[in-house]
Amino acid sequence: MDIIVHLAANTGVGPSVENPALDMEINVVGTFNMLEAARHNKVKRFIFASSGAPAGECEPPIHEEFPPHPVSPYGARKLAGEGYCSAYYKTFGVETIALRFGNVYGPGSGHKNSVVAKFIKKAINGETLEIYGDGTQTRDFIYIDDLIRAIRLSQSVKGIGGEIFQIATNKETTVSEMVDILIPILNNSGIKNIKVINGEQRLGDVMRNFSDTYKAKHILRWIPERDLYHGLDSTVSFFVDAIRK
């Protein structure tokens, strides 16, 4: 085996807040075990799925040299994973690469509970969409096909052991703006009378989050290609087609 792409995780901020001990055990210990397996089996390259969460509450755009100040257990365990990756590169020579994903969405996300997938599933089921807080919190929404291209490039580009890359769109979008794009797409797919409410702000959420992708562009030769409207349109089509089959 030449490369490990480590995507397995207990996902999301919410579960990490509800049970931080379990989240740490699954994610931090799990990543450590995967790195140990890579070391003992002489795997050349190890790609770790991180996020912008280690940066915490800061003035974006987030870049790779930001001092980390995570505000949630989710961000803390991503930071721990990055730390172990750095150590295994420096000490044992495993070519670790940490990819800090933005807010990933797209076809195939039926199992996810992140905001785009969750809102589409709730709308299809006739449930109310609840935005945590006033909706002005921002995210950097990255389409799955763009993300996969970044992973593939990180497998083949030489001389990037120990590096971290922001994999996002370099575009700041509020949750309310995303919903304003999503609802007409849902309506055009026959899903109408969608109710949206604002609830309490969620513990562990940051208010602003988007990334500077300069490093990925110039070292990986990667740029995102799918804009949010067309990405959401493809995602809604996936969910609607799934329920019609």
Protein Blocks (a to p, Z undefined) as FASTA:
>chain_A
ZZdcdfbdcedjklmmmmmmlmmmmmmmmmmmmmmmmmmnopabdcddddfklnmpaddd
ddfklccddfbfklmmmmmmmmmmmmmmmmnopacddddddddedehilmpccfklmmmm
mmmnopacddehjhlaccddddfklmmmmmmmmmmmghighiacdddehpacdfklmmmm
mmmmmmmnopahiacddddddehiafbdcddfklmmmmnopacfbdfklmmmmmmmmmmm
mmmZZ
